[in-house]
Amino acid sequence: MHSEFEQLIEGLCALTGYPASQRIIDGAGITIEDVTFTLMHKPADDSAALFLYADFGQFDLEEQAALYPLMLQENLMMVSSREGTFSVSPTEESVVMIEKISLAAHTPGTLLTLLRSLTRRINHFNKHHRAGHIGIRRRSPCNEDLRAPLQPTAHTESAPTAAMNRSAKNLSPRR
C-alpha cells in the first residue's frame, strides 16, 4: 500500500515521463527546465506537509554578496505571506528556496503546475539577477512616516507617535 506522498510522486512521474519515482520518494531531485526540485515528506515532523526545495544553483562569491540581502528581504516578504523561505544548502552550497505546502491539497497535476510556476520564477530571477537587473526593493514613500528618526531629539516627535497622541486626546472614556 502506497502512502499519499508516494501516490503523488508516482502520479507526478507519470505526467512528466520520469521513470524513477522511487528515487524521488527517497529524496533525489527532479529537474524541470534546468531547475532541480527535491520533494520531501517528513511524517514525523508534519504528516500533512510536503516540503519543496527549489535549487537556484551555485553563485560565485561576488554574486553571493549581492544576493544575500535580496534573500533576507524576500524571506521577510514570504514569511508575512506564508510562502517559502530562502536558504543556502549546506551540502551543495547553492541557494535554495524551501516551501511547505499541503500534501492533501495537491494532485499530480496541481503539483506539476506549481513546480512549473516556480521554475519560471526561478529562471526569471536567475537570468535577471545575474544580469544585474534585480536589486533590493526600496521602501515606498508611504512608509517613510513610519520610520523612527535616526537621532531623535527631545523636540522630535515621530509621525506615528504624534498621530497616536492626537488620537488619544480625542478619546473619551466609555460609560
C-alpha positions as CSV (number, residue, x, y, z in Angstrom):
1,M,0.0,0.0,0.0
2,H,1.4,3.3,-1.1
3,S,1.3,6.4,1.1
4,E,-0.4,9.6,-0.1
5,F,3.1,11.1,-0.7
6,E,4.2,8.1,-2.8
7,Q,1.0,8.2,-4.8
8,L,1.5,11.9,-5.5
9,I,5.1,11.4,-6.6
10,E,4.2,8.4,-8.8
11,G,1.5,10.5,-10.5
12,L,3.9,13.3,-11.0
13,C,6.4,11.0,-12.6
14,A,3.7,9.5,-14.8
15,L,2.8,13.1,-16.0
16,T,6.5,14.1,-16.6
17,G,7.7,10.8,-18.0
18,Y,10.3,10.5,-15.3
19,P,10.9,6.7,-14.9
20,A,12.3,6.5,-11.4
21,S,9.6,7.6,-8.9
22,Q,11.3,5.7,-6.1
23,R,14.4,7.8,-6.4
24,I,12.3,11.0,-5.9
25,I,10.5,9.4,-3.0
26,D,13.8,8.6,-1.4
27,G,15.0,12.2,-1.7
28,A,16.6,12.5,-5.1
29,G,15.8,15.7,-7.1
30,I,13.7,16.0,-10.2
31,T,14.8,18.6,-12.8
32,I,12.2,20.7,-14.7
33,E,13.6,23.2,-17.2
34,D,17.0,23.4,-15.6
35,V,15.7,23.8,-12.0
36,T,16.1,20.9,-9.6
37,F,13.5,20.3,-7.0
38,T,13.7,17.9,-4.1
39,L,10.3,16.9,-2.7
40,M,10.4,15.7,0.9
41,H,7.7,14.3,3.1
42,K,8.6,14.1,6.8
43,P,5.7,12.4,8.6
44,A,7.4,12.6,12.0
45,D,7.6,16.4,11.7
46,D,4.4,17.2,9.9
47,S,2.4,14.4,8.3
48,A,0.2,16.8,6.3
49,A,3.1,18.7,4.7
50,L,5.2,18.4,1.6
51,F,8.4,20.3,1.6
52,L,9.7,21.6,-1.8
53,Y,13.3,22.5,-2.1
54,A,14.0,24.5,-5.3
55,D,17.7,24.8,-6.2
56,F,18.7,28.2,-7.7
57,G,22.2,26.9,-8.4
58,Q,25.6,28.0,-7.2
59,F,26.7,31.6,-7.2
60,D,30.3,32.9,-7.1
61,L,31.4,35.0,-4.1
62,E,30.6,38.3,-5.7
63,E,27.1,37.1,-6.7
64,Q,26.5,35.8,-3.2
65,A,27.4,39.2,-1.7
66,A,24.8,40.8,-3.9
67,L,22.3,38.0,-3.4
68,Y,22.2,37.6,0.4
69,P,20.5,41.0,1.1
70,L,17.9,40.1,-1.5
71,M,17.3,36.7,0.1
72,L,16.8,38.2,3.5
73,Q,14.4,40.8,2.2
74,E,12.5,38.1,0.3
75,N,12.4,36.0,3.4
76,L,10.7,38.8,5.2
77,M,8.1,39.2,2.4
78,M,7.5,35.5,2.1
79,V,7.1,34.9,5.9
80,S,4.3,37.6,6.0
81,S,2.5,35.9,3.1
82,R,3.2,32.3,4.4
83,E,5.2,31.4,1.3
84,G,8.6,29.8,1.3
85,T,12.0,30.9,2.5
86,F,15.5,31.2,1.1
87,S,18.5,29.5,2.4
88,V,21.8,28.1,1.4
89,S,22.2,24.3,1.0
90,P,24.9,23.1,3.4
91,T,25.7,20.1,1.1
92,E,25.6,21.7,-2.3
93,E,26.5,25.3,-1.3
94,S,23.7,26.5,-3.6
95,V,20.8,28.9,-3.0
96,V,17.6,27.1,-2.3
97,M,14.0,28.2,-1.7
98,I,12.1,26.0,0.7
99,E,8.3,25.9,0.5
100,K,6.0,24.0,2.7
101,I,2.7,23.0,1.1
102,S,-0.3,20.9,2.0
103,L,0.1,17.3,0.8
104,A,-3.7,16.7,0.6
105,A,-4.3,19.9,-1.4
106,H,-2.3,18.7,-4.4
107,T,-2.9,16.3,-7.2
108,P,-0.1,15.3,-9.5
109,G,-1.4,17.9,-12.0
110,T,-1.5,20.7,-9.5
111,L,1.9,19.8,-8.2
112,L,3.3,19.9,-11.7
113,T,1.7,23.3,-12.3
114,L,3.2,24.6,-9.1
115,L,6.7,23.3,-10.0
116,R,6.4,24.8,-13.5
117,S,5.4,28.1,-12.0
118,L,8.3,28.1,-9.5
119,T,10.6,27.1,-12.4
120,R,9.5,30.2,-14.4
121,R,10.1,32.4,-11.3
122,I,13.5,30.9,-10.6
123,N,14.7,31.1,-14.2
124,H,13.5,34.7,-14.4
125,F,15.3,35.6,-11.1
126,N,18.5,33.8,-12.1
127,K,18.5,35.5,-15.6
128,H,17.8,39.0,-14.3
129,H,19.8,38.8,-11.1
130,R,22.9,37.5,-12.9
131,A,22.5,40.3,-15.5
132,G,22.3,42.9,-12.6
133,H,18.7,43.8,-13.2
134,I,17.3,42.8,-9.8
135,G,18.2,44.8,-6.7
136,I,16.9,45.3,-3.2
137,R,13.4,46.6,-3.0
138,R,13.2,50.2,-1.9
139,R,10.7,51.5,0.7
140,S,7.7,53.1,-0.8
141,P,7.2,56.8,0.2
142,C,4.2,56.0,2.3
143,N,6.4,54.0,4.7
144,E,8.7,57.0,5.4
145,D,6.5,58.4,8.1
146,L,6.6,55.0,9.9
147,R,10.4,55.1,10.3
148,A,11.9,56.4,13.5
149,P,14.4,59.3,13.2
150,L,18.0,58.2,13.3
151,Q,18.9,60.7,16.0
152,P,15.7,61.7,17.9
153,T,15.9,64.8,19.9
154,A,13.8,65.9,22.8
155,H,11.9,68.1,20.4
156,T,11.4,65.5,17.8
157,E,8.1,63.5,17.8
158,S,7.8,60.8,15.1
159,A,4.7,60.9,12.9
160,P,3.2,57.6,14.4
161,T,3.7,59.0,17.9
162,A,2.2,62.3,17.0
163,A,-0.8,60.6,15.4
164,M,-1.2,58.4,18.4
165,N,-1.1,61.3,20.8
166,R,-3.7,63.3,18.7
167,S,-5.9,60.2,18.8
168,A,-5.5,59.8,22.5
169,K,-6.6,63.4,23.1
170,N,-9.8,62.8,21.1
171,L,-10.8,59.7,23.1
172,S,-13.4,59.9,25.8
173,P,-13.9,57.2,28.4
174,R,-16.6,54.7,27.7
175,R,-19.5,54.6,30.0
